[in-house]
């Protein structure tokens, strides 16, 4: 298996000049490892650059083999080294007959809360981008008043980029923590295979959809489950999870977004998102059995 670690590096002035010249030709610096790259004692040794100070926020397990390193720079001027490692690990994949009922979870995408689960819980995404919009607009106004290419323009451009990067890091941190909690608690997770790009365009909810980044969350959840031998089930996007009654299976003709409570002739009445998450869970169970 392969895994990547991304660390921030702090090159000195001479190293920055060399990186800048290289970035003038390519956006990233990519190395093949021939024994000339090493990571030790807070420094990363790279060809031509020599020792570069690195902020290693997590340990690399012993036995991992370094395959390649990609050095990149962010719009805010931060340098990062993405290190690809290869490792061998025996993963015991869970068998369908070993899956317990209470270890299966259905997740429905919610515009308001990011996700609603079949167990009745919801993941309230804080909306980091919307919270930072005021500060971002302020920094962008300052940038628009600067002469393009000037020293002040370059400084202000970095300040604006830092606001974007902070939002991105907050979002990733939230998704990593939530996906880890779910991967620890369940063996099978069922989600709807949604077209998030089409949804953002069709429903005019572009800002909310991109801010939530539900697709990123599912991607994090998928690899975490896979590494533990667990299963992520993607239910087809045309499955009528919202219109189907989770109790009797009757399918409604219409279910507008304004209707937040699902009501059925059989007497079933509950939150529409919980009903959809329950249906996704049951459809996932069916797909496992087949």
Buried (B, 14 or more C-beta within 10 A) or exposed (E): EEBEBEBBBEBEEEBBEBBEEBBEEEEEBEBEBEEEBEBEEEBBBBEEBBBBEBEBEEEBEEEBEBBBBBBBBBEBEBBBBBBBBEEEEEEEEBEEEEBEEEBBBBBBBBBEBBBBBBBEBBBEBEBBBEEBBEBBEEBBEBBEEBEEEEEEBEEBBBBBBBBBBBBBEBBBEBBBEBBEEBBEEBBBBBBBEBEBEEBBEEEEBEEBBBBBBBBBBBBBBBEBBBEBEBBBBBBEEEBEBBBBBBBEEEEBEEBEEEEEEBBBEEEBEBBBBBBBBBBBBBBBBEBBEE
